[in-house]
């Protein structure tokens, strides 16, 4: 069963390849997803790293939570399930036509 980790407080210049290389020290990395702004393409400062097993994920948390990468201390923990958010009707949110 795959286990997904949240990795936060990343420098905006961090790449997926850098994360993959770092987290491979803890085990087999299945995927790395660096979250980017939809409009600018710039990193939002967090990512998700997916491991093959719970044991590898826990090892990664132990190894890298609080570890300095660049000029920042990483936040690494188990990712929470994505929450469904209501969709707004556009830029104005829930505008109603009366």
Order of alpha helices (4+ residues) and beta strands (2+ residues): beta-alpha-beta-beta-alpha-beta-beta-beta
